[in-house]
Amino acid sequence: MSSVAPEHRAIATRGAWLPTEQRAHGKKRNVSSMSLLFVLGVTALLIALAIAMQTTGYEVWGALLVGSVLLVVTIPLATRAAKLENDPKVGRIILLALFVKLSIGSLARYFVAHVVYSASDAQGYYNAGLLLVPQFQRWNFADLGALIGTRFVEVVSGIVLTIINETQLGEFIVFSWMSFLGLYLFYQAFRLAFPEGDHKRYRLLIFFWPSMLFWPSSVGKDAWMVWMLGMCALGVANLMVGRFRGFAWLAVGSFGCIMVRPHLALIIVAAFALGLVLRRNRGAYSRMLARPLGTIVLFVGMIVFGALTFQQTQSFFKLDSLDLESAQAVIDSTTLKTAEGGSSFTPPSPNSPLGFVEATVTVMFRPFPTEVGGAAFLTGLEGMALATLVVISWRRVVRIPRMMLQNAYVAFSVGYSFIFIFAFASISNFGILARERSQFFPLLFVLLALPKKKGRGEVDEASEDPDALVAAN
């Protein structure tokens, strides 16, 4: 590097070597266009708010006000992301992603829930939350019943409505913002634990993929779970690189998962265990948790935590024991409960190698456009788009086994993906399956954002000084 003139010193960024002047010129152009989009979006929002306050009730203009406040509140997160990556464009992309999610995602989800369908889960959560508002306004949080599953989300709905008042559209926006926070945490986890990954591709996928914009933008369990799973992912990422703060992130995220869907917390634990098994302790790391002794400590902690999560999962499904027989009973029950409506189908069994391949295709890509009609046809198109993305990313996909042995976060993502496919293959309704995928795609996208094969002369900058990279975060 010292033999290269300073004005032409190359900067390695995921395999792209460009002179500093050329990079700076390109960055300036990108920041300008992104700033213009953001300014136009905010201007349109403020104009819409002003008009709505004169022509509509609080249901509409209150929602616009809530969205504006949440946009402002999120600016420090975008600023921090831009600072960490030393690229102002990143912050603007994050704010643009939030604006798109709150405006397009929330409105589309609200329209589907209240116009396309006569009844929805979101309406039930809203009604239950309204009943709790007078109690919460008196700061009375007693006698709420068993805070697990649906009841927990009803209580969250009540807290949200106590803060923002009676605007159902506004509540959609708040829950959409919750899921966005989860996506932001997934992105930071990817950057921290997988510095050699394709950050640009992952950022575009996780923030702008249709399912991530649409499905968790409603009042309900999905938005909450995406937020909590994002915390879990960031906790795992921090622990993988040896940071003790990962315990706090993982504990809070897992607790949030246990309160709604404890079996997903159990999947996180199992996937983390796989990551620890395959983790190669980097000698350059000075942190104890990143060394062999730290791996033992984490294993012990995961065993204890896994046992507690195991008990909560057993209680959640009302099982006397959680073994293969009872697990199969839960799977069969899920198949029967979800086999309703025009989107029902017969799911393949993942209990054999061929069946697991069929289940993988179903969970990832179905319904096919030929299997559904109406609005669900768009879901079929998305499945085909994902299949196309997998095919054109074959050079990255074939590197998954090798990268599993080189990066523990990749191994964690593979483990989560495999277990999720097995656990959710029993769903026999395309609508429910499409909605649940929002809890699957953030870690699946890790596998589609592996770095391209290195060319001659490229350097893996993350391998030179890993502690310095972690300190920068």
Summary of the structure (lengths in Angstrom):
residues: 473
radius of gyration: 22.9
end to end distance: 25.1
largest distance: 72.0
contacts: 1557
relative contact order: 0.09
helix: 75%
strand: 2%
